[in-house]
Amino acid sequence: MKIFRNLLLSLLSSVALTTSFYNIYDGGLKQVKTFIKIDYLPKSVLIIAFIAIFILMFFFYQRKSSKNTYNNLLAGLFTLFLVIGNGYELYGSFLELFKGYHFVLMIVNIFGYYFFIQNFIPLVKELFLKLNDKNLKENRIVRLFNRNPFWFCFITIFISWSIYYVAFYPIVLSPDPSYQIKQFLGEKTKYMDYSVLINENVTITNHHPVVHTVLLGSCLKLGRYLVNDNFGLFIYSFIQGIFLALTLIRTILFLKKRKINNRYLLLTLIGYALIPIFPLYAINANKDVYYTIIFINLTICVFEFIDMYKKRALPWLKVLEMFTFSFLLCLFRNNGIFIIIPLYLALTIYSKTNLGKLLITGICTIGLYFSFTNILLPYLGITGTSIRETMSLFFQQTAREIKYYEKDINAKDKAAIAKIIDYDNAKKNYNPVIADPVKNTFNKYATKEDLKNYLMAWGRGLIKHPLVYVDATLNNTYGYLDPEEISWYIYANYDKRITQNNLVDYHYNSLESLRTLLKTYGALFVYIPIVGLSCNIGLSTWLIIALALYLFRNNKKYLIFLIPYAMSILICFASPVNTYFRYAMPIVFSEFFLIGIWFLVNKAKRARE
């Protein structure tokens, strides 16, 4: 009976794992997920691939595997994420999943995924335990690492990343930092059109954090004064790379101090050195890099506090460190405040001993941030962010309702919507996975009364067409939960925006072949089995959920440590773009660190037992 059971499970899982890569409709198997764009694959190739996976699945189910409530719950959650992700990528609507063969396929996928994940979780746990059970045997590399772990890590990363600095000298500029440089140099940009300007002569806005804009522009001007524009941009990328390297090294030293074995620590170091997202973002001028640096440092501070200072007085030096990273988190991304408020609320509840210091830190952070945005910036004539930045999902839901159910929208609601976004072009502008085309039509002159009327119209639409709103939401967010959704956002192209009208003398060197090689490596890395998952957004979310459930079972106090990560996931859900890497960067860049935290908690649990 066991063989027949395993054969059935192998069949179900094979179908689930193969149909997740293909869109089955119109009588054909159309490939939708591939780096090399091929419209159709030969059926013989598909059959061979299916048979190979089926055989692997059979041997997989033949092994013994422990099951518990924790595994079952995780398997259920992850199955739900995969089915929703696949369904929305292929069909774009919740209702489509329940029609004809779509429904049959969904049921097969549910069972195939569930039993596969249920049996796979213990295998991963066993692998992690083996990875953390023993230190590497003493050899020259291990001795060098143990003798001076900081310099060993720093030199390793410096050597590994230097090829990117040489190839892409002086820096990689994506569109956003290019516009920020233009703002700093007094050029008008599209961001001035997004809000009602306080002072039309001030080209900088807080759409992108002012602190980052000034930092980037100041480095450019310093280099222009010392050597040339390229050198100024290099100053920025070099300093940023140093800070990122120091932050990643800090995670290794943090885990080493807590006796995590050298095997995992050196594996983490190899990841930081060779996985292309780390060096490619080290040389990228996007604001999210500094935000990620600050985010990781803050979470380390939070873990140290939870671990050591519930009933001990928190040293003022640590108070200063927590305040610095908390305040900088808000300054380097406008939604950082949504992490700080719940975090400090939880910390004050957790430790009565340090209630006063935590209140001071939290209140100072929040107070200074709002003083900065509501007092200092207006005084300088710098326009703040528009409310439209928080309305992406609302606009997506409204646009989808207009696209599919316009006949059900009455004249009053049409008028209310038209005062906020471009109603007439909403159908054309609606893109299920990107809110920007609709969001960019926001009426910056809309009043509070207009917004109130729109929200009332939005609410009536929700009551009339709840599934439309669900579809709009999940189409715009599923990639943050589905590891099979791969959107690769490495910025490595040459952006010419700041070179227009001889504004900035920015140019790459002649090493085009080397740049092409590195870009190709970066683009292909995510598709490498197993190791490519280290760059995966959906898997990072899974890791946080799995760690949260594990902490809930074994050491609830550390759940506070995950508040910044949970809020980051929610911020991704509210963002205008589905599966956008830089929005999820703090989570993805923390993967090795989070696994190390699991080792720490598991180690403490085993010691208690």
HUHUVEN-V491580 format. One record per pair of residues at least 12 apart in sequence whose ideal C-beta (glycine too) atoms are under 6 Angstrom apart, sorted by sequence separation. I is the first residue (numbers start at 1). GAP is how many residues later the second one is. D is the distance in whole Angstrom. If there is no record, write none. Layout:
I_GAP_D, I_GAP_D
This chain:
21_12_5, 220_12_4, 223_12_5, 572_12_6, 219_13_5, 220_13_6, 252_13_5, 191_14_5, 326_14_5, 494_14_6, 548_14_5, 188_15_6, 191_16_4, 219_16_5, 252_16_6, 186_17_5, 219_17_4, 421_17_6, 344_18_3, 568_18_6, 398_19_6, 422_19_4, 568_19_6, 183_20_5, 216_20_6, 301_20_6, 421_20_5, 183_21_5, 301_21_5, 421_21_6, 544_21_5, 83_23_6, 420_23_6, 248_24_5, 402_24_4, 403_24_5, 340_25_6, 402_25_6, 83_26_5, 395_26_6, 420_26_5, 83_27_6, 298_27_4, 399_27_4, 403_27_5, 419_27_6, 492_27_5, 180_28_5, 297_28_5, 541_28_6, 184_29_6, 183_30_6, 79_31_6, 82_31_5, 294_31_5, 298_31_6, 399_31_4, 419_31_4, 18_32_5, 337_32_6, 490_32_5, 180_33_4, 184_33_3, 79_34_4, 294_34_5, 420_34_4, 79_35_4, 294_35_5, 14_36_6, 17_36_6, 180_36_6, 181_36_6, 416_37_4, 244_38_5, 294_38_6, 319_38_5, 323_38_5, 327_38_5, 416_38_5, 488_38_5, 14_39_5, 75_39_5, 78_39_5, 177_39_6, 322_39_6, 326_39_4, 330_39_4, 396_39_5, 399_39_5, 14_40_4, 314_40_5, 395_40_6, 417_40_6, 486_40_6, 241_41_4, 291_41_5, 310_41_5, 416_41_4, 75_42_4, 290_42_5, 291_42_5, 311_42_5, 319_42_6, 537_42_6, 14_43_5, 75_43_4, 314_43_5, 392_43_4, 395_43_5, 432_43_4, 10_44_5, 13_44_5, 395_44_5, 413_44_4, 309_45_6, 237_46_5, 247_46_5, 254_46_6, 555_46_5, 10_47_4, 71_47_6, 74_47_6, 392_47_6, 537_47_5, 540_47_4, 547_47_6, 554_47_6, 10_48_4, 540_48_5, 240_49_6, 244_49_6, 247_49_5, 71_50_5, 243_50_5, 247_50_6, 10_51_6, 334_51_5, 388_51_6, 540_51_6, 543_51_6, 547_51_6, 554_51_5, 6_52_6, 9_52_5, 483_53_5, 65_54_5, 388_54_4, 6_55_4, 483_55_4, 6_56_6, 66_56_5, 408_56_6, 482_56_5, 483_56_4, 65_57_5, 480_57_6, 481_57_6, 170_60_4, 398_60_6, 401_60_5, 405_60_5, 481_60_6, 480_61_6, 171_62_4, 170_63_4, 170_64_4, 394_64_6, 401_64_6, 20_66_5, 171_66_4, 23_67_5, 401_67_5, 400_68_5, 216_69_6, 397_72_4, 400_72_4, 212_75_4, 397_75_4, 396_76_5, 209_78_6, 393_80_6, 396_80_5, 157_88_5, 480_92_5, 487_92_4, 489_92_4, 15_93_5, 16_93_4, 485_94_5, 12_96_6, 16_96_3, 153_96_4, 477_96_5, 15_97_6, 16_97_5, 12_99_5, 13_99_4, 153_99_6, 479_99_5, 12_100_4, 479_100_3, 476_102_5, 13_103_4, 9_106_5, 149_107_6, 177_108_4, 177_109_6, 172_111_5, 171_112_6, 172_112_5, 173_112_5, 174_112_6, 156_113_6, 160_113_4, 171_114_6, 157_115_6, 164_115_4, 168_115_5, 153_116_6, 157_116_5, 156_117_5, 161_118_4, 164_119_6, 142_120_6, 211_120_5, 212_120_6, 161_121_6, 209_122_6, 209_123_5, 135_126_5, 136_126_5, 135_127_5, 136_127_5, 132_129_6, 132_132_6, 131_133_6, 439_137_6, 436_140_5, 435_141_4, 434_143_5, 433_145_4, 206_171_6, 210_172_6, 204_178_5, 205_178_5, 206_178_5, 207_178_6, 202_179_4, 206_179_5, 198_180_6, 202_180_6, 393_181_6, 199_182_3, 198_183_5, 392_184_4, 198_185_5, 197_186_5, 195_188_5, 195_191_5, 194_192_5, 284_207_5, 280_210_5, 350_210_6, 346_214_5, 346_217_6, 343_220_5, 342_221_6, 339_225_5, 339_228_5, 338_229_6, 335_236_5, 280_242_6, 276_245_6, 276_246_4, 196_248_5, 195_249_5, 276_249_5, 306_251_6, 306_254_6, 306_255_6, 277_258_5, 303_258_5, 275_259_6, 302_259_5, 299_265_5, 229_275_5, 229_276_4, 229_277_6, 295_291_4, 292_293_5, 288_294_4, 292_294_5, 296_294_6, 286_296_6, 288_297_5, 292_297_5, 174_317_4, 178_317_5, 181_317_5, 172_319_5, 178_319_4, 172_320_6, 178_320_5, 271_321_6, 173_322_4, 268_324_4, 260_336_6, 260_339_5, 92_340_6, 169_340_5, 255_341_4, 251_342_4, 258_342_6, 167_344_5, 167_347_4, 167_348_5, 167_351_6, 94_373_6, 94_376_6, 94_377_6, 93_378_5, 88_386_5, 88_387_5, 88_390_5, 85_393_5, 84_394_6, 85_397_3, 81_400_4, 85_400_6, 81_401_6, 20_464_5, 132_467_5, 74_472_6, 35_492_5
